[in-house]
Amino acid sequence: MATLRNLKIKTSTCKRIVKELRSYEKEVEKEAAKTADMKEKGADTYDLKQQENVLAESRMMVPDCHKRLEAALTDLKATLAELKESNEQGTEIGEAEATITEVEAVYTPTEAED
């Protein structure tokens, strides 16, 4: 049985994952720039290898966030639908709908990522 409290938790989860996704995307950009800079300056091969490992780890987190976001979004939509069917009322419903719109604007799931 879905409750408004569950809806609020699932809404917050989606928001948090979107925030994480944006953070990881920024981190990838920063680390890629740092790696390119190190290559240009002819950095020590060990240091360069370590930096490339950091970049690879950052890149691995983006698809993970996408999967978690997709699962959280599906869960949020199911809970919202269940609450609407039971004619629940509350500000949480409007907030959840706004979050769904925001998440779908940030991330559209594609078949290629699976």
Legacy VTK file of the C-alpha trace (Angstrom):
# vtk DataFile Version 3.0
C-alpha trace
ASCII
DATASET POLYDATA
POINTS 114 float
0.000 0.000 0.000
1.454 3.313 -1.095
1.359 6.225 1.308
2.129 9.901 0.966
5.180 9.327 3.158
6.483 6.678 0.736
5.821 9.050 -2.150
7.796 11.797 -0.440
10.722 9.409 0.186
10.739 8.234 -3.438
10.544 11.826 -4.667
13.560 12.759 -2.536
15.424 9.705 -3.825
14.927 10.817 -7.435
16.092 14.334 -6.611
19.200 13.015 -4.858
20.136 10.737 -7.747
19.731 13.595 -10.260
22.041 15.673 -8.074
24.571 12.814 -7.956
24.371 12.352 -11.730
25.091 16.027 -12.351
27.978 15.877 -9.887
29.534 12.833 -11.578
29.146 14.412 -15.017
30.975 17.529 -13.797
33.652 15.350 -12.208
34.201 13.497 -15.498
34.648 16.806 -17.318
37.094 18.061 -14.678
39.132 14.841 -14.623
39.196 14.632 -18.433
40.564 18.180 -18.601
43.147 17.355 -15.938
44.215 14.205 -17.819
44.543 16.104 -21.102
46.570 18.788 -19.348
48.898 16.186 -17.858
49.419 14.603 -21.291
50.235 18.007 -22.815
52.765 18.781 -20.107
54.411 15.371 -20.448
53.687 14.215 -16.915
55.314 11.161 -15.390
53.823 7.958 -16.849
52.895 6.606 -13.409
51.051 9.815 -12.496
49.342 9.853 -15.867
48.238 6.225 -15.452
46.831 6.997 -12.004
44.940 9.991 -13.386
43.518 7.855 -16.196
42.316 5.372 -13.550
40.579 8.195 -11.676
38.922 9.306 -14.912
37.808 5.746 -15.722
36.270 5.364 -12.260
34.389 8.629 -12.667
33.102 7.545 -16.070
31.866 4.240 -14.620
29.685 6.074 -12.113
27.599 7.869 -14.754
25.934 4.723 -16.200
25.420 3.447 -12.645
23.583 6.657 -11.767
21.500 6.336 -14.928
20.392 2.832 -13.927
19.562 3.889 -10.382
17.696 6.952 -11.653
15.680 4.881 -14.095
14.728 2.410 -11.334
13.841 5.212 -8.898
11.765 7.002 -11.530
9.831 3.840 -12.369
9.205 3.249 -8.660
8.062 6.850 -8.153
5.661 6.676 -11.094
4.160 3.411 -9.823
3.651 4.817 -6.326
2.135 8.010 -7.718
-0.265 6.042 -9.919
-1.316 3.896 -6.960
-2.002 6.967 -4.826
-3.991 8.638 -7.600
-6.121 5.505 -7.988
-6.946 5.625 -4.281
-7.822 9.344 -4.631
-5.207 10.512 -2.125
-4.719 14.261 -1.769
-1.653 16.197 -0.672
1.136 18.520 -1.703
3.398 15.483 -2.070
1.538 14.468 -5.225
2.217 17.796 -6.941
5.832 17.679 -5.831
6.205 14.140 -7.198
4.728 15.157 -10.556
7.115 18.123 -10.759
10.051 15.845 -9.913
9.021 13.351 -12.601
8.937 16.169 -15.156
12.350 17.418 -14.009
13.912 13.956 -14.084
12.530 13.219 -17.549
13.978 16.521 -18.793
17.407 15.632 -17.401
17.454 11.987 -18.361
15.615 10.098 -21.053
16.222 6.352 -20.860
17.503 4.737 -24.035
17.695 1.112 -25.064
21.391 1.471 -25.995
22.422 1.877 -22.339
21.073 -1.476 -21.168
LINES 1 115
114 0 1 2 3 4 5 6 7 8 9 10 11 12 13 14 15 16 17 18 19 20 21 22 23 24 25 26 27 28 29 30 31 32 33 34 35 36 37 38 39 40 41 42 43 44 45 46 47 48 49 50 51 52 53 54 55 56 57 58 59 60 61 62 63 64 65 66 67 68 69 70 71 72 73 74 75 76 77 78 79 80 81 82 83 84 85 86 87 88 89 90 91 92 93 94 95 96 97 98 99 100 101 102 103 104 105 106 107 108 109 110 111 112 113
